[in-house]
Amino acid sequence: MNKFFCFFIFSFCFGAYAQLAVTVSQPVVTGQKAVVELTMTNDLTNEVKSARAICLLLDEQGKMVGQSTKWVIGQNKKVLEPNAEAKFNFVITTPQPLVSSNLTAKVMFSKVNLDNGKMADVRQVVQVMPSSSNGKSKPQ
């Protein structure tokens, strides 16, 4: 029993390092548009051929005020090589001007396709973290 537990912990610790790390910036609002910058770092051994994500724009009560779904890697954009970094700007347009200055962005990935033709399990491969003013980030 103890050997199994140690193996599980060991596997979990080392498996957590191989990932697509995504840092989500604070939304920058101008009128009816909000721009959310993603910084993606490929810590996997495979290149990422394509990745699709959704960005939800939330007000201070957690109510969704806008959304956008885009291919953030691939699909007419460059692939993301191992140990490389890429940036993507989500532009979210709303019907009315955004009046709240205390907006947050929640980003979720729906697909990650690797160079070997396989789809990655986004729950295990992608780690999304909000950026913070002190330079440290924590998972969303």
N, C-alpha and C positions, 0 to 999 in steps of 0.2 A: 504494500500500500504506500509506504513512504517513498519507494523508488518511483512509482507512478507520479506521485505528487511532485517530486523533485524534477522529473523529466518534463512535466507540464509547465512548471514555473520556468525552467531553463528554456524550453521552446518558446514560451510566450515572451520572455525577455529579449531573446535574440530575434524573434520574428517581428518584433515591433519596430526594428530599425529599418527594414526594407519596406519603403513606402513611397507614396507620392504625397509629399508634404505641401499643404496649401495654406498660405497666410492671407486672410481677408482684411482689407483695409476698411477704415471708417468711410461711410458714404460721403461723397462731396456733392452737395445739392446746389443746383442753379435752376430756379423757376420750376418747370415741370420735369426736370431731368435729375437723376442721381447717377453718379459714376462710382462703381465699386471696383477697386483694383485687386486682382488676385495675383499672388506671387507663388508660382508652383516650382518645387524642386523635386527632381526625379532621383530618389535614393534607391530605386530598383536596379536590378542587373539587366533588365530588358528596356528597350526604348518604348515609350508610350506613343502608339500610332495615332490614337484619338481618345478624347475624353469629353463627355457631355455633362453639363452641370446646370442646376437651377439656382438662381439667386432670388431670395425673398427679401423685400424691404419692409421692415417692421417699425411701427411707431413706438412711443414710450410705454404704451399699454400692451404691446405685443400683437397689435392688430396689423394685418398685412395691408400695406398701402400701394404695393407694386411688386411685379415679378418679371423675370426674364429667364429664358432657357436658351442656352447656346452651346455650340461645340467650342470648347476652350483650348483644345489641342487637336490638331489634325483637321480634316474636312476643310481643305483649302488653306490650312495653316501648316506651319512646320511641325514635324514630330518632335517629341521631347526626348533627347538622348539621355542615357544614364549619366548621373552626376551633373546634369545641366539644369538651368533655371530658365523659366519663361514667365512673362507677365501677360495678363489679359484684363481688359477693362469691360466690365458689365455696364451697359448703359440701360437704365430703366426709365421709361417715360410714363408719366401718369396723365390722366385727363385734366386734373386740376393742379395748380401749383402746390408744391410740397411746403406746408407751413411749419411743420415741426423741424427743429434743428437737432433733435435728439433721436435720430433714426439709427437703426442697426441693420446689418445685413446678415442673413443666414444663408450659407451656401451648402448644397448637397449635390453629390455626384450620382448620376444614374448609370453611366457606362464608362468603362475604361478598357480600351482595346490595346493589347500588347503586340510587339513585333512578331511573336510566334503564332499569331492568328487567334489567340485565345482571349476571351474576355476575363478580366480580373474581377475578383470579388471586391466590390468597392468598400464594403464594411471592413475588410481586412487590410486593404491596400492604401486607401485614402485617409489621411489625417488632416482635418480642417481646423485651423486655429485662427482666432481673431488677432489682429495686430494690436499691440498695446503701446502706450506712450513710453514705458520704461524699457522697451526693447525685448521684453519677455512675452511669450505667447503661451496660451493654454488651449487645449482642444475644445471645440464647440460641442 
